[in-house]
Structures are given as C-alpha cells and as structure tokens.
Amino acid sequence: GAVVSQHPSRVICKSGTSVKIECRSLDFQATTMFWYRQFPKQSLMLMATSNEGSKATYEQGVEKDKFLINHASLTLSTLTVTSAHPEDSSFYICSARDGDREGGETQYFGPGTRLLVL
Amino acid sequence: GESVGLHLPTLSVQEGDNSIINCAYSNSASDYFIWYKQESGKGPQFIIDIRSNMDKRQGQRVTVLLNKTVKHLSLQIAATQPGDSAVYFCASPGGNTPLVFGKGTRLSVIA
C-alpha cells in the first residue's frame, strides 16, 4: 500500500515552454501533497504544500507564478513549470500523505521526474 | 524551511558487515520518526518508523534505535548488501507540517 506515482519520469523541453508533472496516490486518498526539488548531490528542498481543494502554500523563495500547483482531487496533484529555463532543470519529487487517518502523518514519495530544459 | 547542506556525510561499509547510520534531532516534543532510503535517480522510500513510546523496532535486516534522552536515532542494517547503497534520511513529521530533510548520509557498500 501507500504507492505514489509520477508522470512523466523524465522530460526534456525547450527554454520558454511549460511542463506539467502529475503526481498520483494510487491506493490512498492524499489530503495533503507536497512538491520537492533536488539538485545533484543535495538534499530535497520543499517547494510547496497543497491541500485538496485549496491553494498551495509556497516556501520562501519559490515563485508561485512560475510553479503552478493544482490539487483538484484527493488522488491527483499537478506541478506546472511555466516558461521553463535551464536553471529549472532539476529532479522534482512529489509526496503525499493521508492526514485523516491514524498514523497518516507518514509521507510517501513518488519516483521523481527528471526535468531538463535546453 | 531549514537550510540543507551541500555535503552529505558518507559511510563506507564492506559487503556483509553491519552498517550504523546516526541521526540527531533537536525537538524533544518529536514523537514519531521515519527513516527513508533514496537510491540514485529515485524518490525517497520508506524503510521503517518508530514512535517515542518505543526505543527499538526491528524490520527485515534493519533496526531503528531511539534514545530520547540524548535525542538520537540510529538505523542499523545487518549484513549490508550492494543494494543498500543509497542516501539515508531520518525525519520526524510533526502533525500537519511537511517533512524537511537534512543532509542525509550516503552509504557506499564495498564489494
């Protein structure tokens, strides 16, 4: 149980285009989802937290107009990188938890999406 | 969130030996702890968890020890295998707050 999937697993795009990454909780309802990014040999950095049906809460320094997050259902959240630039190239990882059940504070992570902007 | 470091502490272990990865925490009110394993190019994977009413919990080849007095957590891996090579993170989720990751420890298994 507690499987989180991401799509696509990797994407290459041209500078200036937008890229959408999907995150799904496959066998549980995710009341809260999180988006992280990770640069090579560094730890995960939290970008934003989203609750189903609410606006996402962004961490300091993360541009909300550049990284659009939609959490429209209890099993799906999307991250759209708008007008991507080479410096946006990174490993994006989503995480989900079911906060409504006992022990639901555990976060489960997706396999990550490797974004390369040319 | 808290800052994360660029340099991951490393641990090299001979295949077949036991590995011990340590973690310190600062919040004495923390009551739930999780160890994650992240292999190269993958997302973090849940390994084992422990609540503060316990001081030891065992899984398959892994044991987590919790010392609340000194706010220290350790992950022990028995008979370390090449597939155990990864970065290991300890984390303590607090209610509705998201996990913020520290540096982690990179475990390298020498064949």
Interface residues (C-beta under 8 A of the other chain):
Chain A: A2 V4 Q6 T32 F34 Y36 K41 Q42 S43 L44 M45 L46 T49 E59 Q60 F91 I93 S95 R97 G99 E105 T106 Q107 Y108 F109 G110 P111 G112 R114
Chain B: G1 V4 G5 L6 L8 Y32 I34 Y36 G41 K42 G43 P44 Q45 F46 D49 F89 A91 P93 G94 G95 N96 P98 L99 V100 F101 G102 K103 G104
